[in-house]
């Protein structure tokens, strides 16, 4: 699962409270819990939309974190569309 891999990756880095990586980790943990409760991708769309807005507003475009989040968003969109 891509979310789990990114969570593990962020957990192995040094995080400061309030920085983009720490906030992303919190959001991903919430998403993971939601996925465990409702595995239907379409039902998770609002949470992924929040992640997308955070990504657009708060993550540096050229960073690896940006690419990792973008990959999650693309995968979720494909799943939600039945692909």
PyMOL CGO cylinders between C-alpha atoms (Angstrom):
from pymol import cmd
from pymol.cgo import CYLINDER

trace = [
    CYLINDER, 0.00, 0.00, 0.00, 1.45, 3.34, -1.08, 0.3, 1, 1, 1, 1, 1, 1,
    CYLINDER, 1.45, 3.34, -1.08, 0.12, 5.20, 1.96, 0.3, 1, 1, 1, 1, 1, 1,
    CYLINDER, 0.12, 5.20, 1.96, 1.83, 2.78, 4.32, 0.3, 1, 1, 1, 1, 1, 1,
    CYLINDER, 1.83, 2.78, 4.32, 5.13, 3.04, 2.45, 0.3, 1, 1, 1, 1, 1, 1,
    CYLINDER, 5.13, 3.04, 2.45, 5.08, 6.84, 2.62, 0.3, 1, 1, 1, 1, 1, 1,
    CYLINDER, 5.08, 6.84, 2.62, 4.18, 6.75, 6.33, 0.3, 1, 1, 1, 1, 1, 1,
    CYLINDER, 4.18, 6.75, 6.33, 7.16, 4.47, 7.01, 0.3, 1, 1, 1, 1, 1, 1,
    CYLINDER, 7.16, 4.47, 7.01, 9.40, 6.74, 4.95, 0.3, 1, 1, 1, 1, 1, 1,
    CYLINDER, 9.40, 6.74, 4.95, 8.34, 9.85, 6.87, 0.3, 1, 1, 1, 1, 1, 1,
    CYLINDER, 8.34, 9.85, 6.87, 8.64, 8.07, 10.21, 0.3, 1, 1, 1, 1, 1, 1,
    CYLINDER, 8.64, 8.07, 10.21, 12.33, 7.43, 9.52, 0.3, 1, 1, 1, 1, 1, 1,
    CYLINDER, 12.33, 7.43, 9.52, 13.11, 11.11, 8.94, 0.3, 1, 1, 1, 1, 1, 1,
    CYLINDER, 13.11, 11.11, 8.94, 13.68, 13.84, 11.49, 0.3, 1, 1, 1, 1, 1, 1,
    CYLINDER, 13.68, 13.84, 11.49, 10.49, 15.85, 11.77, 0.3, 1, 1, 1, 1, 1, 1,
    CYLINDER, 10.49, 15.85, 11.77, 9.77, 19.16, 13.47, 0.3, 1, 1, 1, 1, 1, 1,
    CYLINDER, 9.77, 19.16, 13.47, 6.33, 19.94, 14.80, 0.3, 1, 1, 1, 1, 1, 1,
    CYLINDER, 6.33, 19.94, 14.80, 4.39, 21.91, 12.22, 0.3, 1, 1, 1, 1, 1, 1,
    CYLINDER, 4.39, 21.91, 12.22, 6.69, 21.35, 9.27, 0.3, 1, 1, 1, 1, 1, 1,
    CYLINDER, 6.69, 21.35, 9.27, 5.22, 20.04, 6.02, 0.3, 1, 1, 1, 1, 1, 1,
    CYLINDER, 5.22, 20.04, 6.02, 6.54, 16.52, 6.55, 0.3, 1, 1, 1, 1, 1, 1,
    CYLINDER, 6.54, 16.52, 6.55, 5.09, 16.27, 10.07, 0.3, 1, 1, 1, 1, 1, 1,
    CYLINDER, 5.09, 16.27, 10.07, 1.69, 17.56, 8.95, 0.3, 1, 1, 1, 1, 1, 1,
    CYLINDER, 1.69, 17.56, 8.95, 1.76, 15.20, 5.98, 0.3, 1, 1, 1, 1, 1, 1,
    CYLINDER, 1.76, 15.20, 5.98, 2.49, 12.28, 8.29, 0.3, 1, 1, 1, 1, 1, 1,
    CYLINDER, 2.49, 12.28, 8.29, -0.51, 13.18, 10.47, 0.3, 1, 1, 1, 1, 1, 1,
    CYLINDER, -0.51, 13.18, 10.47, -2.77, 13.41, 7.40, 0.3, 1, 1, 1, 1, 1, 1,
    CYLINDER, -2.77, 13.41, 7.40, -1.51, 10.10, 6.05, 0.3, 1, 1, 1, 1, 1, 1,
    CYLINDER, -1.51, 10.10, 6.05, -2.17, 8.37, 9.35, 0.3, 1, 1, 1, 1, 1, 1,
    CYLINDER, -2.17, 8.37, 9.35, -5.76, 9.65, 9.24, 0.3, 1, 1, 1, 1, 1, 1,
    CYLINDER, -5.76, 9.65, 9.24, -6.08, 8.40, 5.67, 0.3, 1, 1, 1, 1, 1, 1,
    CYLINDER, -6.08, 8.40, 5.67, -4.72, 4.99, 6.62, 0.3, 1, 1, 1, 1, 1, 1,
    CYLINDER, -4.72, 4.99, 6.62, -7.32, 4.72, 9.40, 0.3, 1, 1, 1, 1, 1, 1,
    CYLINDER, -7.32, 4.72, 9.40, -10.07, 5.73, 6.96, 0.3, 1, 1, 1, 1, 1, 1,
    CYLINDER, -10.07, 5.73, 6.96, -8.89, 3.17, 4.41, 0.3, 1, 1, 1, 1, 1, 1,
    CYLINDER, -8.89, 3.17, 4.41, -9.02, 0.47, 7.06, 0.3, 1, 1, 1, 1, 1, 1,
    CYLINDER, -9.02, 0.47, 7.06, -12.64, 1.41, 7.90, 0.3, 1, 1, 1, 1, 1, 1,
    CYLINDER, -12.64, 1.41, 7.90, -13.85, 1.97, 4.34, 0.3, 1, 1, 1, 1, 1, 1,
    CYLINDER, -13.85, 1.97, 4.34, -11.84, 0.36, 1.57, 0.3, 1, 1, 1, 1, 1, 1,
    CYLINDER, -11.84, 0.36, 1.57, -14.08, 1.88, -1.13, 0.3, 1, 1, 1, 1, 1, 1,
    CYLINDER, -14.08, 1.88, -1.13, -11.95, 4.45, -2.93, 0.3, 1, 1, 1, 1, 1, 1,
    CYLINDER, -11.95, 4.45, -2.93, -14.85, 6.69, -3.89, 0.3, 1, 1, 1, 1, 1, 1,
    CYLINDER, -14.85, 6.69, -3.89, -15.79, 7.15, -0.22, 0.3, 1, 1, 1, 1, 1, 1,
    CYLINDER, -15.79, 7.15, -0.22, -12.26, 8.34, 0.53, 0.3, 1, 1, 1, 1, 1, 1,
    CYLINDER, -12.26, 8.34, 0.53, -12.33, 11.06, -2.10, 0.3, 1, 1, 1, 1, 1, 1,
    CYLINDER, -12.33, 11.06, -2.10, -13.07, 13.92, 0.34, 0.3, 1, 1, 1, 1, 1, 1,
    CYLINDER, -13.07, 13.92, 0.34, -10.05, 13.02, 2.48, 0.3, 1, 1, 1, 1, 1, 1,
    CYLINDER, -10.05, 13.02, 2.48, -7.85, 12.79, -0.58, 0.3, 1, 1, 1, 1, 1, 1,
    CYLINDER, -7.85, 12.79, -0.58, -9.21, 16.14, -1.76, 0.3, 1, 1, 1, 1, 1, 1,
    CYLINDER, -9.21, 16.14, -1.76, -8.07, 17.65, 1.54, 0.3, 1, 1, 1, 1, 1, 1,
    CYLINDER, -8.07, 17.65, 1.54, -4.64, 16.08, 1.05, 0.3, 1, 1, 1, 1, 1, 1,
    CYLINDER, -4.64, 16.08, 1.05, -4.52, 17.49, -2.47, 0.3, 1, 1, 1, 1, 1, 1,
    CYLINDER, -4.52, 17.49, -2.47, -5.32, 20.99, -1.26, 0.3, 1, 1, 1, 1, 1, 1,
    CYLINDER, -5.32, 20.99, -1.26, -2.66, 20.72, 1.45, 0.3, 1, 1, 1, 1, 1, 1,
    CYLINDER, -2.66, 20.72, 1.45, -0.20, 19.46, -1.17, 0.3, 1, 1, 1, 1, 1, 1,
    CYLINDER, -0.20, 19.46, -1.17, -0.96, 22.40, -3.45, 0.3, 1, 1, 1, 1, 1, 1,
    CYLINDER, -0.96, 22.40, -3.45, -0.74, 24.96, -0.65, 0.3, 1, 1, 1, 1, 1, 1,
    CYLINDER, -0.74, 24.96, -0.65, 2.09, 23.66, 1.51, 0.3, 1, 1, 1, 1, 1, 1,
    CYLINDER, 2.09, 23.66, 1.51, 4.50, 21.27, -0.23, 0.3, 1, 1, 1, 1, 1, 1,
    CYLINDER, 4.50, 21.27, -0.23, 7.45, 22.44, -2.32, 0.3, 1, 1, 1, 1, 1, 1,
    CYLINDER, 7.45, 22.44, -2.32, 6.82, 21.39, -5.92, 0.3, 1, 1, 1, 1, 1, 1,
    CYLINDER, 6.82, 21.39, -5.92, 10.34, 20.16, -6.55, 0.3, 1, 1, 1, 1, 1, 1,
    CYLINDER, 10.34, 20.16, -6.55, 10.55, 17.97, -3.45, 0.3, 1, 1, 1, 1, 1, 1,
    CYLINDER, 10.55, 17.97, -3.45, 10.46, 14.21, -3.26, 0.3, 1, 1, 1, 1, 1, 1,
    CYLINDER, 10.46, 14.21, -3.26, 7.54, 14.54, -0.85, 0.3, 1, 1, 1, 1, 1, 1,
    CYLINDER, 7.54, 14.54, -0.85, 5.58, 16.38, -3.54, 0.3, 1, 1, 1, 1, 1, 1,
    CYLINDER, 5.58, 16.38, -3.54, 6.18, 13.57, -6.01, 0.3, 1, 1, 1, 1, 1, 1,
    CYLINDER, 6.18, 13.57, -6.01, 5.22, 10.95, -3.43, 0.3, 1, 1, 1, 1, 1, 1,
    CYLINDER, 5.22, 10.95, -3.43, 1.95, 12.70, -2.59, 0.3, 1, 1, 1, 1, 1, 1,
    CYLINDER, 1.95, 12.70, -2.59, 1.19, 13.24, -6.27, 0.3, 1, 1, 1, 1, 1, 1,
    CYLINDER, 1.19, 13.24, -6.27, 1.61, 9.51, -6.85, 0.3, 1, 1, 1, 1, 1, 1,
    CYLINDER, 1.61, 9.51, -6.85, -0.87, 8.77, -4.03, 0.3, 1, 1, 1, 1, 1, 1,
    CYLINDER, -0.87, 8.77, -4.03, -3.38, 11.21, -5.46, 0.3, 1, 1, 1, 1, 1, 1,
    CYLINDER, -3.38, 11.21, -5.46, -3.12, 9.72, -8.94, 0.3, 1, 1, 1, 1, 1, 1,
    CYLINDER, -3.12, 9.72, -8.94, -3.56, 6.18, -7.63, 0.3, 1, 1, 1, 1, 1, 1,
    CYLINDER, -3.56, 6.18, -7.63, -6.57, 7.17, -5.57, 0.3, 1, 1, 1, 1, 1, 1,
    CYLINDER, -6.57, 7.17, -5.57, -8.18, 8.94, -8.51, 0.3, 1, 1, 1, 1, 1, 1,
    CYLINDER, -8.18, 8.94, -8.51, -7.71, 5.87, -10.69, 0.3, 1, 1, 1, 1, 1, 1,
    CYLINDER, -7.71, 5.87, -10.69, -9.23, 3.64, -8.01, 0.3, 1, 1, 1, 1, 1, 1,
    CYLINDER, -9.23, 3.64, -8.01, -12.15, 6.00, -7.46, 0.3, 1, 1, 1, 1, 1, 1,
    CYLINDER, -12.15, 6.00, -7.46, -12.87, 6.00, -11.20, 0.3, 1, 1, 1, 1, 1, 1,
    CYLINDER, -12.87, 6.00, -11.20, -12.79, 2.22, -11.23, 0.3, 1, 1, 1, 1, 1, 1,
    CYLINDER, -12.79, 2.22, -11.23, -9.46, 1.93, -13.04, 0.3, 1, 1, 1, 1, 1, 1,
]
cmd.load_cgo(trace, "trace")
